Amino acid sequence: MDDPWEIIRKEKGIPRKGEYVKSKRFGTQWKVIVEKEGYVNVDDNPVTRDPRMVPAITLTYWKEEPGVKEGEGKTMTFDYTRYDTTFELHWDSVNKD
């Protein structure tokens, strides 16, 4: 069986810790400072009402600012699964300038 987190990374283009992304809305650059593999809750099974979870990658982004240590200042954390399009809608992977 394939690693579900590698599938998410390949399908969504999810960056790794230490890589950079750019906000499509604001044009700001953020560094990935935390990367976790885990599970998130999704809607219960409509037939059985059993709770369900799916694999997810959790990324914490940090906005680099002069004189501010990594992890201090502005940070944001998001979960990404195979079943959403939030990464593709809001971020572009970029190389550090």
Secondary structure as GFF3:
##gff-version 3
##sequence-region A 1 97
A	DSSP	alpha_helix	4	12	.	.	.	ID=ss1
A	DSSP	beta_strand	20	23	.	.	.	ID=ss2
A	DSSP	beta_strand	29	42	.	.	.	ID=ss3
A	DSSP	beta_strand	52	62	.	.	.	ID=ss4
A	DSSP	beta_strand	75	80	.	.	.	ID=ss5
A	DSSP	alpha_helix	86	90	.	.	.	ID=ss6
A	DSSP	beta_strand	91	94	.	.	.	ID=ss7
###
